[in-house]
Amino acid sequence: MGFKLIVFDWDGTLTDSEAKIVACIQAAFADMGKQLPSREAARDVIGLSLTDTMARLWPEADDTRIGRVADRYRFHYHGDGAGEIPSTLFPGARELVDRLLQRDYLLAVATSKSRRGFDSVLGDTGLADRFYTTQCADETCSKPHPEMLLQIMDELGVTGAETLMVGDTEYDMQMAQNAGTSALAVCYGVHERGRLLAQRPLDCLETLPALQFWFERMEAI
């Protein structure tokens, strides 16, 4: 297919972080004295920027209250309590990244995390030197806006036809469409298979080993 650049989403694609994110969202709403979003509601907005996440979950809130509940999320994510729940690489994720590097792909990350949050978890994984560049939601427009992907492609001198976006949410798929790139969905993360397939990705893979096999098969074509 002629891909040179593989751009990964982070949460739900390379890392198993759903429980931590949901717990921190619920803890933030508890701090504000608000009814806690259900696990399903919190899962649904994973993949958006933090501000957009809170606005979706609390639509009647003004900007000031959105800012406060977002600050409480950051407190829990970076501090004690709910933030102590670990987020870890999915088994096989490190091996997949290393294999793609050995095959001379350019690798990047487009994440809805903040720069502070992403750098802290990226450092913990030991993968920081594997990615040529990364883009975070507080540096560009939030998914599904294409700016993250467009900036990555511009920085690395790669066209949309040479770029593949890999993610677990419809927001990743829509961002790829908006940026003019191909998209590959994984449904072991947040959004379910039917929702992802509605965005017409190249494929929708059930497990990380299946994702590994997809790349091996692509190289053999």
Secondary structure, 3 states (H helix, E strand, C coil): CCCCEEEECCECCCEECHHHHHHHHHHHHHHCCCCCCCHHHHHHCCCCCHHHHHHHHCCCCCHHHHHHHHHHHHHHHHCCHHHHCCCEECCCHHHHHHHHHHCCCEEEEECCCCHHHHHHHHHHHCCHHHCCEEECCCCCCCCCCCHHHHHHHHHHCCCHHHEEEEECCHHHHHHHHHHCCEEEEECCCCCCHHHHHCCCCCCEECCHHHHHHHHHHHHHC
